[in-house]
Amino acid sequence: MIEQHEFSLVLPNPAHETEYCRVIDLWESYSENIQPPSMRRYSKKEDFSYTKWLANIEDDRTTGSMLENNIPCTLYFFVNTTNEILGGVSINHADTFRGQLHVGIVPWHRRS
């Protein structure tokens, strides 16, 4: 029998701060290769607060000016029914040489 689960894609917002910090702390302990890249909370040059990270995500969605290619993209959290963040999905608003869809699942929810 196949297990049934309910999942959603939701825009990051202030209510996700505690869960996002928990997930990113754990994900960083597994690997520095967090995908999609927009899920990362900081650059190697400076540390971002969650509020600043949300502002950057909003800028990515509306103007794309935070991105190398200047093409807007929208990041969604992939969550379950208890609002646990299981990963992220980033959708480019235009086609790029890297494609339009970028997905990452947290390591502890991947199947081997």
Backbone hydrogen bonds, N-H to C=O, Kabsch-Sander energy under -0.5 kcal/mol:
donor,donor_aa,acceptor,acceptor_aa,energy
7,F,5,H,-0.5
8,S,79,V,-2.3
10,V,8,S,-0.5
10,V,77,F,-2.3
16,H,13,N,-2.2
17,E,14,P,-1.5
20,Y,16,H,-3.3
21,C,17,E,-2.6
22,R,18,T,-2.1
23,V,19,E,-2.6
24,I,20,Y,-3.0
25,D,21,C,-2.3
26,L,22,R,-1.9
27,W,23,V,-3.1
28,E,24,I,-2.9
29,S,25,D,-1.2
30,Y,26,L,-1.0
30,Y,27,W,-0.8
31,S,27,W,-2.4
34,I,32,E,-1.7
35,Q,33,N,-0.5
39,M,36,P,-2.5
40,R,37,P,-1.8
43,S,46,E,-1.8
48,F,41,R,-0.6
53,W,49,S,-2.6
54,L,50,Y,-2.8
55,A,51,T,-1.9
56,N,52,K,-2.4
57,I,53,W,-2.5
58,E,54,L,-2.5
59,D,55,A,-2.3
60,D,56,N,-2.6
61,R,57,I,-2.0
62,T,58,E,-2.2
63,T,59,D,-3.0
64,G,59,D,-2.3
67,L,64,G,-1.7
70,N,67,L,-0.7
73,C,60,D,-1.7
74,T,91,I,-2.3
76,Y,89,V,-2.8
77,F,10,V,-3.4
78,F,87,G,-2.4
79,V,8,S,-2.6
79,V,77,F,-0.7
80,N,84,E,-1.4
81,T,6,E,-0.6
83,N,80,N,-2.0
86,L,78,F,-3.6
86,L,84,E,-0.6
87,G,78,F,-0.9
88,G,104,G,-2.4
89,V,76,Y,-2.4
90,S,102,H,-3.2
91,I,74,T,-2.5
92,N,90,S,-0.5
92,N,100,Q,-2.9
93,H,72,P,-3.0
99,G,96,T,-1.7
102,H,90,S,-2.5
104,G,88,G,-2.3
106,V,86,L,-2.7
109,H,106,V,-2.0
110,R,107,P,-1.3
